[in-house]
């Protein structure tokens, strides 16, 4: 337990000392009245008649209730760096939940509705919508792709818990899973078992396990340019066929 408190404190320090430039804070109210706060980062330069990928970035439990929405997930920081913004122009949204909420129930429903609404307001490529998250956000990523398996083009999950019994619903998705070998917060077996469940169901997930790394495997994962190159290379198939489901 002492280790968890230390880890939580270190995570907050990391968040507080990290800056994500260019994000604008706003909020979205879904059809049921649920309000979801989020930060959005637009491409540095938006060209006429061009559509851009959208990356949905979900924070972990340490980011709940934090006012630094744009710094709540390491993916925002890594992808928001000037060199990556130039290399991978895209929209990034960094939503946040309250201190006692998780990426499930009403917040998840609002998030999905928000994602579906963004192509109406911005030049977002419906065939290149991605989702990623760390820890609780990794679990939220699993929840999002299971809830809407035809909305996303790919998913990257870092030290998250998934429902192995539902793996067959997402076998068609390109998925990359990351975990630290010595993670004592979310056991490594959570990712190993999900990988096996996906493979057993016919999926082809990529799995990276970092030796001697604890819970902060997101530092290695999101710092790897190979992840971003892979992610942005994915494109949802049959986009036109499914277009009516992505409003």
Secondary structure as GFF3:
##gff-version 3
##sequence-region A 1 247
A	DSSP	alpha_helix	2	16	.	.	.	ID=ss1
A	DSSP	beta_strand	24	29	.	.	.	ID=ss2
A	DSSP	beta_strand	35	41	.	.	.	ID=ss3
A	DSSP	beta_strand	52	58	.	.	.	ID=ss4
A	DSSP	three_ten_helix	61	63	.	.	.	ID=ss5
A	DSSP	three_ten_helix	69	71	.	.	.	ID=ss6
A	DSSP	alpha_helix	74	79	.	.	.	ID=ss7
A	DSSP	alpha_helix	82	87	.	.	.	ID=ss8
A	DSSP	beta_strand	90	96	.	.	.	ID=ss9
A	DSSP	alpha_helix	105	121	.	.	.	ID=ss10
A	DSSP	beta_strand	124	134	.	.	.	ID=ss11
A	DSSP	alpha_helix	136	147	.	.	.	ID=ss12
A	DSSP	beta_strand	154	158	.	.	.	ID=ss13
A	DSSP	three_ten_helix	164	170	.	.	.	ID=ss14
A	DSSP	beta_strand	174	180	.	.	.	ID=ss15
A	DSSP	alpha_helix	189	200	.	.	.	ID=ss16
A	DSSP	beta_strand	206	210	.	.	.	ID=ss17
A	DSSP	alpha_helix	218	223	.	.	.	ID=ss18
A	DSSP	alpha_helix	225	233	.	.	.	ID=ss19
A	DSSP	alpha_helix	239	242	.	.	.	ID=ss20
A	DSSP	three_ten_helix	243	245	.	.	.	ID=ss21
###
